[in-house]
Amino acid sequence: MSSLEVFNLKGEVLERIELDSEVFDGQVNEDLMHQAVVIYLSNQRKGLASAKTRGEVKGGGRKPWRQKGVGRARVGSIRSPLWRKGGVVFGPKPRSYRKEFPKRMRTLALKSALNAKLRDKEMIILKDFIIDIHKTKEFFKILKNLQLTGEKIRLVVDKIDENLKLASRNIEKVNLNTASTLTTYTTLDCKKLVFTKEALRKIEERIKRRLKRRDIGK
């Protein structure tokens, strides 16, 4: 069974906690994580690109010159795709890039990502993350205490309060997440994954609940 030290905001070790063996079992499925990341990024695409066909471009209502006898190639419209300012052949049109991903596979991919972070020693546990002031200076001081300055971190908390949101928003490499919105992509898209103790327990419960729900139906 794996365990991690729990720090306070001063960077001091308070205790050592055991991680849930059903979630942190050391199994890392890289293929599944890759699939989860590709689908996540695909689902973020808006699909709003649009180009006009020759039928949608303004103008071109009449034939530029007669079919025969002028010594030039036959043309039916000045908005032909071969002409400047003409329509586009097979251009993009608004579409959905959304891909479906089964919930169980999504959950297993998140579980693998957490195990990968634990394996690479890129996971840190805090007792809590409560600050009484919304100053960036105070937040940066905490990062310095935890030796996290200059690294891309993702702070996962149970609930994002206003002070935490305001204090962290001006620090480029810091991202916030709640335990309920953490995904495979957001787990991997950081150098250090920082959990509060409560958020970690909620993630563990979330993963176990989803996996057991499927097992009961078998």
N, C-alpha and C positions, 0 to 999 in steps of 0.2 A: 504493500500500500504506500502510495506517494504522500509526501507531506511538504508543506511550505511554511516559511517563517511569515509572521504577521508583523507589519511595521506600523508605527504611528506617523503623524505628519512631520515629526522631527527626524525621522529616519532611524528611530530606535526600535529594536526587536522587542516585541511584547510577549509573543508566544509562538508556538508551532502547532499548526492544525493539520489534521489528516484530510486528504481529498477523497471524495467518494470513489470507491473502486469500480463502481458500475459505469462511471463516466470517464475517469482517468485510468484507463486500463492499459495504456501504452500503445494502443492500436492506431496506426496512421494510414489511412487509405488515400494516397496522393491522387489517384485517378478520379476518385469521387470528389475530392476537394477541387480539382481542376474543373470538373464538370459543373460544380456548384458556382464557381467564380465566373465561368463563361456565361452561364445562364443568368446570373445576377447582373452582369454588365450588359447583357443583351436586353434584359428587361428594363434597364435604365434609359435605353435609347428612345427618343421621341418619335422617330420616323416621320418627320415633317418635310423632308426634302422633296421638292417638286419642280419639274421642268415641263415646259409647254411643248406639245406636239405641233405638227404643222397645222392641225385643225384648230388649235387654240391661240396661235400667234395672230396678232392684229394685222390686217391687211391681206393682200394676195387674192383679192376677190376676182380678178380677171387675168386672163392669159397675157403675159408680157409682150409677146408678138405672135404672129400667126404661125401655124404648124409648119408650113413649107414655104420655100422660095426666098428666104432671107439669108441663107447661108450659115445659120447658127444652129446650135443644138436645140432640139425641141424642149420646151419648158411649159409646164402647166400653171405654175404659180411662183411668185417671187418669194414665197415663204417655204420653198422646198428646203429640206434639211441640207442640201448641198450648197445652198446660198447663205451669205452673211445675213444675220438677223432672221434666219429661217428657224423652223421647228427643230426639236431634238428627237433623234431616233432612239427608242428604248430608254428614254431618260427616267430618272427616279420619280416615283409618285408616293404620296403619303401611304404608309403601311405600318403595320404593327410588327415589331421584332420580338414580341413576347413568346417565351418558351415555358412550357409546364415542367415542373420538377416535383416528383412525389414527396410528400411530407416526411416519410421515413428516411428517404435518401438525403433530404435536406438536413434532417436532424443528425444523421450519421456523419455527414460532411462537417457539420459544426463540431461534433464530438471529436472527429479526427483533427480538425484545426486546433482545438484546445489542447489535445495531446501533443501536437507538433510544437506548440508554444512551450508547453511544459518540458518537452524533450530538449528543446534548444535553450532552455533557461531564460526565456523571455517573458515570464509571467511573474507579477508581483502582487502581493496581497496587502491591503491596508485595513486597519480596523474600521475606519470610516473616513469620510472626506467632507468634513463640515468646516466651512470658513464663515467668519462673522462679518467679513467686509468684502466688497466686490472689486477690490483693487487688483490689477494685474500684478503689481509688485509683490503682493502677498502670495499669490498663486505661484509666481516664479520662485519665490523663496522656498516654497514647499518642494518644488521640482529639484531645486538645488540640494535640499536636505536629503532627497531620495536618490540623488545622483542621476537625474533623468534629463538634465538640460542638454539641448542640442540633438536629442533623439526624437524620432516620431513616435508618439505614444498615443494609446487609446485608453481613456479612463472610463471604466464601466461601473456605474453606480445604480443603486436601486431607484433613485429619483433625482432628477436634475433640478436643483433649486435656483432661484434667480441670482444669488450671489455667485454660485459656481459658474453659471452660464456667462455672466458678465466678466468675471475675473479671468476666464480662460479664452474668451473669444478673440483676443488680440495676439495670442501666441500661435504662430503659424503651424507648428508641428504637433499641436495638441487637439485631439478630437474627443468628443463626449458621446457616450452611448448609455442607454439604460439596459438592464439585464434582459428585458423583454424584446429589444430591437437588435440585439447582437446577431450578426450573420457570419457565415463562413468568410465572406469577402472582408468584412470589417475586422474580423479576428486576425486575418493574415496581413491586412494592410497597415501594419505598424511594426516598429522595432520592439517596443515593450507594451505588453498588455497588462494594464493595472486594474485590478478588481478591488472593490471594497468587500469586506468579508460577507456582508449581507447579499450583495449582488452575486457573488460566487455561489452561495447556497441556492439562490433563486435560479441560476443557470443550471446547476446540477439537477434541481427538481424539475425544471422545464424539460430537460433532455430525457430524464428517466420517465417522466409522465407520458411523453409522446411515444417513446419506445415501448412502454408497457401497454399503452392503449392499443397498439397494433398487435402485440403478442396475445392479448386477451381475445381478440377477434379470430385468432387462428383455431 
